[in-house]
């Protein structure tokens, strides 16, 4: 799983605690991080995240 960090352009590996899939999109809650990340869920199980939300409610609204 990879999160793209927009301000640096660096890929950062996330260690997921929870992954919620929604028809090609997903929300990811990493271990030791209170933020939720939205991304694309691919057939091979990889995820590219492009947005961060402070809580699950805001992340679900972002879908």
Number of C-alpha atoms within 10 A of each C-alpha: 16 16 19 16 13 10 6 7 8 11 14 12 11 17 14 14 11 12 16 11 14 11 8 11 16 22 27 24 22 17 12 9 12 12 15 23 23 25 23 18 21 13 8 6 8 12 22 18 24 14 16 18 18 12 13 16 10 12 19 13 8 12 11
